[in-house]
Amino acid sequence: MFFSFFLYLPYFLTNAQEKVAVHDFRVVNTYPHSKQDFTQGFLVKGNSIYQSTGLYGRSELQHLHLTNNTKIKSKALNKKHFGEGLTEWNNKLFQLTWKENVMMVYDINTFDLIETVKYPAALKEGWGICSDGTYLYISDGSHKIYVMNPADYSIIKTILVTSLGQRITRINELEWVDGEIWANIWYAHYIIRIDPSTGKINSWVNLTGLEQDGEYSSWNAGEVLNGIAYDNGKIYVTGKNWAHIYEIELGKITVLEQIPINSRKDLK
């Protein structure tokens, strides 16, 4: 398979080489997405999307059809809450808030609120969240990913994300993919694939050129690439207020001597 073949190639680049592996991509399928949905958290399960949207007064928890984006169920957040990352664990949905320092826990089937959890002191903001089936992994916009025990919501470990020894900040939406954490970087055209045991980036995925119908025209207004989902061997990506969801496969690798966004040129 195209995807699985390229998934493991970065491991052939040893630490001693001090190189950066960057994948290109190809689009396999395209699905509709609402340009009114400021995507902050994004899950795909079969033909269902579970999505957290942001902005004050507009934040929601949503259950949508993948193929036509029709809404099956939604729940509006308190107008004082800015919705952020979303993940599933043990038939529950965990939805972060940005600066409100709380995480909502819902029944995945009914969207009934089970509890509201205050962030541990170490976590100053909520950005992205994913799960490996045992623990929750939470980003706060820095170079740190916090590992949380969902049994008691304690932080048991902090992962420091680096590439070539340099801290990589603005870690945003997260997804657990076959033993790696895949992450958006706020305002970047790249996804990074993080080794959770070391925090080192195994490889980068360059999604420049993904856009259709002018999604990037509002890039400077915050409508950036954000949203990674993995289901049954398939990778899906989208953005904030984008018109499409893209199923992608990884392509050939280019090996670089430096970090792709080191000069910050990707932020323009």
C-alpha positions as a Markdown table, in Angstrom:
| # | Residue | x | y | z |
|---|---|---|---|---|
| 1 | Met | 0.0 | 0.0 | 0.0 |
| 2 | Phe | 1.2 | 3.5 | -0.9 |
| 3 | Phe | 0.5 | 4.8 | 2.7 |
| 4 | Ser | 2.0 | 2.0 | 4.7 |
| 5 | Phe | 5.1 | 1.7 | 2.5 |
| 6 | Phe | 6.1 | 5.3 | 3.2 |
| 7 | Leu | 4.9 | 5.3 | 6.8 |
| 8 | Tyr | 8.1 | 3.6 | 8.1 |
| 9 | Leu | 10.8 | 5.0 | 5.8 |
| 10 | Pro | 11.9 | 7.8 | 8.2 |
| 11 | Tyr | 13.2 | 5.2 | 10.6 |
| 12 | Phe | 16.0 | 4.5 | 8.1 |
| 13 | Leu | 17.3 | 8.0 | 8.8 |
| 14 | Thr | 19.4 | 7.5 | 11.9 |
| 15 | Asn | 20.0 | 10.1 | 14.6 |
| 16 | Ala | 23.7 | 10.1 | 13.6 |
| 17 | Gln | 22.8 | 11.5 | 10.2 |
| 18 | Glu | 21.2 | 14.6 | 11.7 |
| 19 | Lys | 18.9 | 15.0 | 8.7 |
| 20 | Val | 15.2 | 15.9 | 8.4 |
| 21 | Ala | 12.9 | 13.7 | 6.3 |
| 22 | Val | 10.0 | 15.5 | 4.6 |
| 23 | His | 7.2 | 13.7 | 2.8 |
| 24 | Asp | 5.1 | 15.0 | 0.0 |
| 25 | Phe | 1.5 | 13.7 | -0.4 |
| 26 | Arg | -1.3 | 12.9 | -2.8 |
| 27 | Val | -5.0 | 13.4 | -2.3 |
| 28 | Val | -7.0 | 10.1 | -2.5 |
| 29 | Asn | -10.5 | 11.5 | -1.8 |
| 30 | Thr | -12.1 | 14.8 | -1.1 |
| 31 | Tyr | -15.2 | 15.3 | 1.2 |
| 32 | Pro | -17.2 | 18.5 | 2.0 |
| 33 | His | -16.6 | 20.5 | 5.1 |
| 34 | Ser | -18.5 | 23.6 | 6.3 |
| 35 | Lys | -16.8 | 26.9 | 5.9 |
| 36 | Gln | -18.6 | 28.0 | 9.0 |
| 37 | Asp | -16.8 | 25.4 | 11.2 |
| 38 | Phe | -13.6 | 26.7 | 12.8 |
| 39 | Thr | -12.1 | 23.3 | 13.3 |
| 40 | Gln | -10.1 | 22.8 | 16.5 |
| 41 | Gly | -10.6 | 19.0 | 17.1 |
| 42 | Phe | -11.3 | 16.4 | 14.4 |
| 43 | Leu | -12.0 | 12.6 | 14.6 |
| 44 | Val | -13.2 | 10.2 | 11.9 |
| 45 | Lys | -14.9 | 6.9 | 12.9 |
| 46 | Gly | -16.3 | 5.0 | 9.8 |
| 47 | Asn | -18.6 | 7.4 | 8.1 |
| 48 | Ser | -18.9 | 9.7 | 11.1 |
| 49 | Ile | -17.0 | 12.8 | 12.0 |
| 50 | Tyr | -16.7 | 14.1 | 15.5 |
| 51 | Gln | -15.6 | 17.7 | 15.5 |
| 52 | Ser | -14.9 | 20.4 | 18.0 |
| 53 | Thr | -15.2 | 24.0 | 16.7 |
| 54 | Gly | -13.9 | 27.2 | 18.2 |
| 55 | Leu | -14.5 | 30.9 | 18.6 |
| 56 | Tyr | -16.4 | 32.5 | 21.4 |
| 57 | Gly | -20.2 | 32.2 | 21.0 |
| 58 | Arg | -19.7 | 29.7 | 18.1 |
| 59 | Ser | -18.0 | 26.7 | 19.7 |
| 60 | Glu | -19.7 | 23.4 | 19.3 |
| 61 | Leu | -19.3 | 19.6 | 19.7 |
| 62 | Gln | -20.5 | 18.0 | 16.5 |
| 63 | His | -21.4 | 14.6 | 15.0 |
| 64 | Leu | -21.4 | 14.8 | 11.2 |
| 65 | His | -21.7 | 12.5 | 8.2 |
| 66 | Leu | -18.3 | 12.2 | 6.4 |
| 67 | Thr | -19.6 | 11.9 | 2.9 |
| 68 | Asn | -22.0 | 14.8 | 2.8 |
| 69 | Asn | -21.2 | 16.8 | 6.0 |
| 70 | Thr | -24.8 | 16.8 | 7.2 |
| 71 | Lys | -25.2 | 17.3 | 10.9 |
| 72 | Ile | -26.4 | 14.3 | 13.0 |
| 73 | Lys | -26.0 | 15.9 | 16.4 |
| 74 | Ser | -24.5 | 19.0 | 17.9 |
| 75 | Lys | -24.0 | 20.6 | 21.3 |
| 76 | Ala | -23.3 | 24.3 | 21.8 |
| 77 | Leu | -20.6 | 25.2 | 24.3 |
| 78 | Asn | -21.1 | 27.9 | 26.9 |
| 79 | Lys | -20.5 | 31.3 | 25.2 |
| 80 | Lys | -17.6 | 31.9 | 27.5 |
| 81 | His | -15.9 | 28.8 | 26.3 |
| 82 | Phe | -13.6 | 28.6 | 23.2 |
| 83 | Gly | -13.7 | 25.0 | 22.0 |
| 84 | Glu | -10.3 | 23.3 | 21.2 |
| 85 | Gly | -9.0 | 19.7 | 20.7 |
| 86 | Leu | -11.1 | 16.6 | 20.8 |
| 87 | Thr | -10.4 | 12.9 | 21.3 |
| 88 | Glu | -12.2 | 9.7 | 22.2 |
| 89 | Trp | -11.4 | 7.2 | 25.0 |
| 90 | Asn | -13.6 | 4.5 | 26.5 |
| 91 | Asn | -16.7 | 5.6 | 24.7 |
| 92 | Lys | -16.3 | 9.1 | 25.9 |
| 93 | Leu | -15.4 | 12.4 | 24.1 |
| 94 | Phe | -12.9 | 14.7 | 25.7 |
| 95 | Gln | -13.2 | 18.3 | 24.5 |
| 96 | Leu | -10.6 | 21.0 | 25.5 |
| 97 | Thr | -11.2 | 24.7 | 26.0 |
| 98 | Trp | -8.6 | 27.3 | 25.1 |
| 99 | Lys | -8.0 | 29.7 | 28.1 |
| 100 | Glu | -10.9 | 28.6 | 30.3 |
| 101 | Asn | -8.8 | 25.8 | 31.9 |
| 102 | Val | -11.5 | 23.1 | 31.7 |
| 103 | Met | -12.1 | 20.0 | 29.7 |
| 104 | Met | -15.6 | 18.6 | 29.1 |
| 105 | Val | -16.2 | 14.9 | 29.1 |
| 106 | Tyr | -19.2 | 13.6 | 27.2 |
| 107 | Asp | -21.0 | 10.3 | 26.4 |
| 108 | Ile | -20.0 | 9.7 | 22.8 |
| 109 | Asn | -23.5 | 8.4 | 21.8 |
| 110 | Thr | -25.7 | 11.0 | 23.5 |
| 111 | Phe | -23.4 | 14.0 | 24.0 |
| 112 | Asp | -24.6 | 14.1 | 27.6 |
| 113 | Leu | -22.1 | 15.9 | 29.8 |
| 114 | Ile | -20.5 | 13.4 | 32.2 |
| 115 | Glu | -18.2 | 15.8 | 34.0 |
| 116 | Thr | -16.2 | 19.0 | 33.7 |
| 117 | Val | -12.5 | 18.6 | 34.6 |
| 118 | Lys | -10.2 | 21.5 | 35.7 |
| 119 | Tyr | -6.8 | 21.4 | 34.1 |
| 120 | Pro | -3.8 | 20.4 | 36.2 |
| 121 | Ala | -1.7 | 23.4 | 37.2 |
| 122 | Ala | 1.0 | 22.5 | 34.6 |
| 123 | Leu | -1.4 | 22.9 | 31.7 |
| 124 | Lys | -2.0 | 26.7 | 31.1 |
| 125 | Glu | -4.0 | 26.4 | 27.9 |
| 126 | Gly | -5.8 | 23.7 | 25.9 |
| 127 | Trp | -4.8 | 23.2 | 22.2 |
| 128 | Gly | -4.8 | 19.7 | 20.9 |
| 129 | Ile | -5.6 | 16.3 | 22.4 |
| 130 | Cys | -5.3 | 12.6 | 21.3 |
| 131 | Ser | -5.3 | 9.2 | 22.9 |
| 132 | Asp | -3.4 | 5.9 | 22.5 |
| 133 | Gly | -6.2 | 4.0 | 24.1 |
| 134 | Thr | -4.6 | 4.2 | 27.5 |
| 135 | Tyr | -3.6 | 7.8 | 28.1 |
| 136 | Leu | -4.5 | 11.3 | 26.9 |
| 137 | Tyr | -1.9 | 13.5 | 25.2 |
| 138 | Ile | -2.5 | 17.3 | 25.4 |
| 139 | Ser | -0.7 | 20.2 | 23.7 |
| 140 | Asp | -0.8 | 23.8 | 25.0 |
| 141 | Gly | 0.8 | 25.7 | 22.1 |
| 142 | Ser | 4.3 | 25.3 | 23.3 |
| 143 | His | 6.9 | 22.5 | 22.5 |
| 144 | Lys | 5.4 | 20.4 | 25.3 |
| 145 | Ile | 2.9 | 17.5 | 25.1 |
| 146 | Tyr | 1.4 | 16.5 | 28.5 |
| 147 | Val | 0.6 | 12.8 | 29.1 |
| 148 | Met | -2.6 | 12.6 | 31.2 |
| 149 | Asn | -4.0 | 9.6 | 33.0 |
| 150 | Pro | -7.8 | 9.6 | 32.3 |
| 151 | Ala | -8.5 | 7.7 | 35.5 |
| 152 | Asp | -7.6 | 10.6 | 37.7 |
| 153 | Tyr | -6.6 | 13.4 | 35.3 |
| 154 | Ser | -3.1 | 13.6 | 36.7 |
| 155 | Ile | -0.1 | 14.5 | 34.4 |
| 156 | Ile | 2.3 | 11.6 | 34.5 |
| 157 | Lys | 4.8 | 12.7 | 31.9 |
| 158 | Thr | 5.8 | 15.7 | 29.7 |
| 159 | Ile | 7.1 | 15.1 | 26.2 |
| 160 | Leu | 9.4 | 17.8 | 24.8 |
| 161 | Val | 9.1 | 18.0 | 21.0 |
| 162 | Thr | 12.4 | 18.6 | 19.1 |
| 163 | Ser | 13.9 | 18.3 | 15.6 |
| 164 | Leu | 17.7 | 18.5 | 15.2 |
| 165 | Gly | 17.9 | 19.4 | 18.8 |
| 166 | Gln | 15.7 | 22.5 | 18.4 |
| 167 | Arg | 12.4 | 22.9 | 20.2 |
| 168 | Ile | 9.4 | 22.9 | 17.9 |
| 169 | Thr | 6.6 | 25.2 | 19.3 |
| 170 | Arg | 3.0 | 26.0 | 18.4 |
| 171 | Ile | 2.1 | 22.3 | 18.6 |
| 172 | Asn | -1.6 | 22.3 | 17.9 |
| 173 | Glu | -4.2 | 19.6 | 16.9 |
| 174 | Leu | -3.0 | 16.0 | 17.6 |
| 175 | Glu | -3.8 | 12.5 | 16.4 |
| 176 | Trp | -2.4 | 9.1 | 17.5 |
| 177 | Val | -1.3 | 7.2 | 14.3 |
| 178 | Asp | 0.3 | 3.7 | 14.7 |
| 179 | Gly | 2.5 | 4.5 | 17.7 |
| 180 | Glu | 3.3 | 8.1 | 16.7 |
| 181 | Ile | 1.7 | 11.5 | 17.6 |
| 182 | Trp | 0.9 | 13.4 | 14.4 |
| 183 | Ala | 0.5 | 17.2 | 15.0 |
| 184 | Asn | -0.4 | 20.4 | 13.3 |
| 185 | Ile | 1.8 | 23.4 | 13.9 |
| 186 | Trp | -0.2 | 26.5 | 14.2 |
| 187 | Tyr | 0.2 | 28.6 | 11.0 |
| 188 | Ala | 2.4 | 26.0 | 9.3 |
| 189 | His | 1.8 | 24.0 | 6.1 |
| 190 | Tyr | 3.4 | 21.0 | 7.8 |
| 191 | Ile | 2.3 | 18.0 | 9.9 |
| 192 | Ile | 5.0 | 16.5 | 12.2 |
| 193 | Arg | 5.2 | 12.9 | 13.2 |
| 194 | Ile | 6.5 | 12.6 | 16.8 |
| 195 | Asp | 8.0 | 9.7 | 18.6 |
| 196 | Pro | 6.2 | 9.8 | 22.0 |
| 197 | Ser | 9.0 | 8.0 | 23.7 |
| 198 | Thr | 11.6 | 10.6 | 22.9 |
| 199 | Gly | 9.7 | 13.7 | 21.6 |
| 200 | Lys | 11.9 | 13.7 | 18.5 |
| 201 | Ile | 10.2 | 14.3 | 15.2 |
| 202 | Asn | 10.5 | 11.2 | 13.0 |
| 203 | Ser | 9.5 | 13.1 | 9.8 |
| 204 | Trp | 7.5 | 16.0 | 8.5 |
| 205 | Val | 4.7 | 16.1 | 6.0 |
| 206 | Asn | 4.6 | 19.1 | 3.6 |
| 207 | Leu | 1.0 | 19.9 | 2.8 |
| 208 | Thr | 1.7 | 23.0 | 0.7 |
| 209 | Gly | -0.6 | 22.9 | -2.3 |
| 210 | Leu | -3.3 | 21.0 | -0.7 |
| 211 | Glu | -5.8 | 23.8 | -0.9 |
| 212 | Gln | -8.7 | 24.0 | -3.3 |
| 213 | Asp | -11.3 | 26.8 | -3.8 |
| 214 | Gly | -9.0 | 29.4 | -2.1 |
| 215 | Glu | -8.9 | 27.9 | 1.4 |
| 216 | Tyr | -5.6 | 29.7 | 2.0 |
| 217 | Ser | -6.9 | 33.1 | 1.0 |
| 218 | Ser | -7.9 | 33.7 | 4.6 |
| 219 | Trp | -4.7 | 32.1 | 6.0 |
| 220 | Asn | -3.5 | 35.4 | 7.7 |
| 221 | Ala | -7.0 | 35.7 | 9.4 |
| 222 | Gly | -6.4 | 32.3 | 11.1 |
| 223 | Glu | -8.1 | 30.0 | 8.7 |
| 224 | Val | -5.2 | 27.6 | 8.7 |
| 225 | Leu | -4.5 | 23.9 | 8.3 |
| 226 | Asn | -5.8 | 22.3 | 11.5 |
| 227 | Gly | -7.4 | 18.8 | 11.9 |
| 228 | Ile | -5.9 | 15.3 | 11.5 |
| 229 | Ala | -7.9 | 12.1 | 11.8 |
| 230 | Tyr | -6.8 | 8.5 | 11.4 |
| 231 | Asp | -9.3 | 5.7 | 10.9 |
| 232 | Asn | -8.8 | 2.2 | 9.5 |
| 233 | Gly | -5.5 | 3.0 | 7.9 |
| 234 | Lys | -6.7 | 6.3 | 6.3 |
| 235 | Ile | -5.5 | 9.8 | 7.1 |
| 236 | Tyr | -7.8 | 12.8 | 6.8 |
| 237 | Val | -6.9 | 16.5 | 7.1 |
| 238 | Thr | -8.8 | 19.7 | 7.1 |
| 239 | Gly | -8.6 | 23.3 | 8.2 |
| 240 | Lys | -10.4 | 26.1 | 10.0 |
| 241 | Asn | -13.4 | 27.2 | 8.0 |
| 242 | Trp | -12.2 | 25.1 | 5.0 |
| 243 | Ala | -14.6 | 23.9 | 2.4 |
| 244 | His | -13.0 | 20.4 | 2.2 |
| 245 | Ile | -11.7 | 17.4 | 4.1 |
| 246 | Tyr | -8.9 | 15.6 | 2.3 |
| 247 | Glu | -8.0 | 11.9 | 2.6 |
| 248 | Ile | -4.3 | 11.8 | 1.8 |
| 249 | Glu | -1.5 | 9.3 | 1.4 |
| 250 | Leu | 2.2 | 10.1 | 2.0 |
| 251 | Gly | 4.5 | 10.3 | -0.9 |
| 252 | Lys | 8.2 | 10.4 | -1.6 |
| 253 | Ile | 10.7 | 11.7 | 0.9 |
| 254 | Thr | 13.1 | 14.6 | 0.5 |
| 255 | Val | 16.0 | 14.7 | 3.0 |
| 256 | Leu | 16.9 | 18.2 | 4.3 |
| 257 | Glu | 19.8 | 19.6 | 6.3 |
| 258 | Gln | 17.6 | 21.9 | 8.3 |
| 259 | Ile | 14.1 | 22.2 | 9.8 |
| 260 | Pro | 11.6 | 23.2 | 7.1 |
| 261 | Ile | 10.1 | 26.1 | 9.1 |
| 262 | Asn | 13.2 | 27.2 | 10.9 |
| 263 | Ser | 13.2 | 30.6 | 9.1 |
| 264 | Arg | 9.5 | 31.1 | 9.8 |
| 265 | Lys | 8.9 | 31.7 | 6.1 |
| 266 | Asp | 6.1 | 29.1 | 6.3 |
| 267 | Leu | 4.1 | 31.4 | 8.5 |
| 268 | Lys | 3.6 | 34.0 | 5.8 |
